[in-house]
């Protein structure tokens, strides 16, 4: 009975090892490399979209802090993200002094 257990355990380990080696070998075939590069390109695209979105948001914040017309809602009041936004002098000063720092866009 003990020999049967060890034979079965050895067979299972062999099947597992063959599957792992086959999977690793497939990753280095032209199709596997193309799939890996495709996933990498998708990740870069998502990163670029996130960076563009953050840059746009930050530009709106800085334009508002500097008093540059970042857009109007037709009433003459500046808008940020579709909502009327006003910065007090202290918040604008902090944003101008540290443009890379955190900034809360919610109206206060």
C-alpha positions, 0 to 999 in steps of 0.5 A, a space after each residue: 500500500 505504501 508503494 502505491 502511495 509513493 508511485 501515485 505521488 511521483 506520477 502527480 509530481 511528474 504531471 505537475 512538472 511537465 505542465 509547468 515546463 510546457 507553460 513556460 516553454 509556450 511563453 517563449 514561443 512567438 505567440 506567447 511573446 506577442 501575447 505578453 507584449 500585448 498585455 504590456 502595451 495595454 498596461 502602458 495605454 492605461 497608465 498614459 490615460 491615467 497620467 493625462 487625466 491627472 494632468 488635465 485635473 491639475 492644470 484646471 486647479 492651477 489655472 483656477 489658483 492663478 486666476 486664469 480663466 479655466 472655463 466658465 459656466 455662462 454666468 461668469 463664475 469659474 468652474 472646476 470639474 463642472 462645479 462652481 469653484 472658489 479658492 480662498 487666498 490661503 488655498 490659492 497661495 498654498 497651491 501656487 507655492 507647492 504645485 505638486 502637493 495635494 489639493 482638494 477641489 471640493 468647494 469649501 
